[in-house]
Amino acid sequence: MSILAELLDKPGVIAAGEYAYRGDRFSYKGALDQELARLASIMCRATTMATIMQGAMIAAFRPQCGIKPVRGWLVRGPQYTVCVMANVFCFLDNATGSPNAVLHFMRQALADVDMDLV
């Protein structure tokens, strides 16, 4: 079973996808149409790149701060949460799912992904 299918099996996850670090490809499953999935992959890639850069800047001033390497990020709104780990993203309905459970699964499933590709 692919990680996208496994994510969609988690309570509250309404869509999941992957993007290429180069930005030229993406795949998705769930309640997104092709154009929204494309836009989501662009947004997730851009935010991941910015988060990695900011983590590197913090680590330059405080080398032992524990922020580097950056593995992912999360944005929680009133209704939905976006969870990103490595190059995988998912959208979660806050009313029916837990970001903690989803991030725990993503951390385990993506523990061996090489972040040097970013």
C-alpha positions as CSV (number, residue, x, y, z in Angstrom):
1,M,0.0,0.0,0.0
2,S,1.4,3.4,-0.9
3,I,1.9,6.1,1.8
4,L,-0.9,8.2,0.1
5,A,-3.4,5.4,0.5
6,E,-2.3,4.8,4.0
7,L,-2.7,8.4,4.9
8,L,-6.2,8.5,3.4
9,D,-7.1,5.6,5.8
10,K,-6.3,7.8,8.8
11,P,-9.3,9.5,10.5
12,G,-9.8,13.0,9.2
13,V,-7.4,12.9,6.2
14,I,-9.3,14.2,3.2
15,A,-6.5,14.3,0.7
16,A,-2.8,13.4,0.4
17,G,-0.1,13.9,-2.1
18,E,3.6,13.8,-3.0
19,Y,5.7,16.4,-4.9
20,A,9.0,16.2,-6.6
21,Y,11.7,18.3,-5.0
22,R,12.4,19.7,-8.5
23,G,8.8,20.9,-8.6
24,D,8.0,19.2,-11.9
25,R,5.8,16.3,-10.8
26,F,3.2,15.5,-8.2
27,S,0.7,12.8,-7.4
28,Y,-2.4,12.8,-5.1
29,K,-5.4,10.9,-3.8
30,G,-8.5,12.1,-2.2
31,A,-10.8,15.1,-2.3
32,L,-8.8,17.5,-4.5
33,D,-9.2,18.0,-8.2
34,Q,-6.2,18.1,-10.5
35,E,-5.7,21.9,-10.4
36,L,-6.1,22.1,-6.6
37,A,-3.6,19.2,-6.1
38,R,-1.1,21.0,-8.4
39,L,-1.5,24.2,-6.5
40,A,-1.2,22.4,-3.2
41,S,2.0,20.7,-4.3
42,I,3.5,24.0,-5.4
43,M,2.5,25.6,-2.0
44,C,3.9,22.7,0.0
45,R,7.2,22.6,-1.9
46,A,7.7,26.4,-1.6
47,T,6.9,26.3,2.1
48,T,9.2,23.3,2.7
49,M,12.1,25.1,0.9
50,A,11.5,28.3,3.0
51,T,11.3,26.2,6.2
52,I,14.5,24.4,5.5
53,M,16.2,27.8,4.7
54,Q,14.9,29.3,8.0
55,G,16.1,26.2,9.9
56,A,19.6,26.6,8.4
57,M,19.7,30.2,9.4
58,I,18.7,29.4,13.0
59,A,21.3,26.6,13.1
60,A,24.0,29.0,11.8
61,F,23.5,31.0,15.0
62,R,22.8,28.2,17.4
63,P,24.4,25.0,15.9
64,Q,23.2,22.7,18.7
65,C,19.6,24.0,18.7
66,G,18.1,20.8,17.3
67,I,16.2,22.3,14.5
68,K,18.4,21.0,11.7
69,P,17.7,19.0,9.7
70,V,14.2,20.2,9.2
71,R,11.9,17.3,8.5
72,G,8.5,18.9,8.0
73,W,6.0,21.5,9.0
74,L,2.3,22.0,9.9
75,V,-0.2,24.8,9.5
76,R,-3.5,24.5,11.5
77,G,-6.5,26.6,10.6
78,P,-10.0,26.7,12.2
79,Q,-11.3,23.8,10.0
80,Y,-8.3,22.2,8.3
81,T,-4.7,21.3,8.9
82,V,-1.9,20.9,6.4
83,C,0.8,18.4,7.4
84,V,4.0,18.0,5.4
85,M,6.9,15.6,6.0
86,A,9.7,15.2,3.5
87,N,7.9,15.5,0.2
88,V,4.5,14.2,1.3
89,F,1.5,16.4,2.2
90,C,-1.9,15.8,3.5
91,F,-5.0,17.8,4.4
92,L,-6.8,17.0,7.6
93,D,-10.3,17.9,8.8
94,N,-9.8,19.1,12.3
95,A,-13.3,18.0,13.4
96,T,-12.6,14.3,12.6
97,G,-8.9,13.8,12.8
98,S,-5.8,14.4,15.0
99,P,-2.7,16.1,13.6
100,N,-0.7,14.2,16.3
101,A,-1.7,10.8,15.0
102,V,-1.1,11.8,11.4
103,L,2.4,13.3,12.1
104,H,3.3,10.3,14.2
105,F,2.5,8.0,11.2
106,M,4.3,10.3,8.7
107,R,7.4,10.5,11.0
108,Q,7.6,6.7,11.1
109,A,6.8,6.1,7.4
110,L,9.2,8.7,6.2
111,A,12.0,8.4,8.7
112,D,14.5,7.2,6.1
113,V,13.8,9.8,3.4
114,D,17.0,11.7,2.6
115,M,16.4,15.4,3.1
116,D,19.6,16.2,1.3
117,L,17.6,16.0,-1.9
118,V,16.0,19.3,-1.1
